[in-house]
Amino acid sequence: MDGFEKRRETKKAQIRHAVLLLLTTQSEDFTIRKVALQAGVSQVSIYNFFGSKDGLLMDVLKTYIKDKTSMYSKYLEDDLSFEETIQVIMMEEKKILSLTHSVLAHVAQPQELMNLLKKLQEAQLVPILIALMEMAKSQGVINEDLAIADLLFYISMYQREMLRLSNQDRAAEPEISEEKLIHFFFYGLIGVPKQES
């Protein structure tokens, strides 16, 4: 990569960082002008790199998801238990869902974004979940008969609820803590199964 390409990639990274910062702190008042000011670049540069506001937002979300799924792959290579790995993935997926909702609020073509998300899930998340299921089955911690669709449904059900809880009024007492929700994810209503002697 030559000097021009390095500068270009550095600017794009600054812009992506600015978008993430603005979406997580001032989501309702998101503009290209504010991104340019935050990133220290011109609005023209943003349009040259990403084409449009939608192009920018989709690129940011795509890059964010790729970074997270790359991180998940590293967790699978580490010597973590299934419970530790899935807990980290659930917390990170909550962040992805939150960012996705913020991006959806600002794109002109939401269906295009949803199509992108579906492709990313199929190409990146599903292979990781398959590897995770195989690991869990080898550790004897999940039912041998579970299909990937079952696990995806189960995880997404908890993610949606965690996202709803995180979007509640901060001053209000939470209905349930994230820790309790994660406990339910792993142990259901029965709790930790008793060890047979």
QUIPEPE-V601267 format. One record per run of one state. SS is the DSSP state (h for helix, s for strand, l for the rest). FROM is the first residue (numbers start at 1). LEN is the number of residues. If there is no record, write none. Layout:
{{SS & FROM & LEN} {SS & FROM & LEN}}
//
This chain:
{{l & 1 & 2} {h & 3 & 23} {l & 26 & 1} {h & 27 & 3} {l & 30 & 2} {h & 32 & 8} {l & 40 & 3} {h & 43 & 8} {l & 51 & 2} {h & 53 & 25} {l & 78 & 4} {h & 82 & 23} {l & 105 & 5} {h & 110 & 30} {l & 140 & 8} {h & 148 & 19} {l & 167 & 11} {h & 178 & 10} {l & 188 & 10}}
//
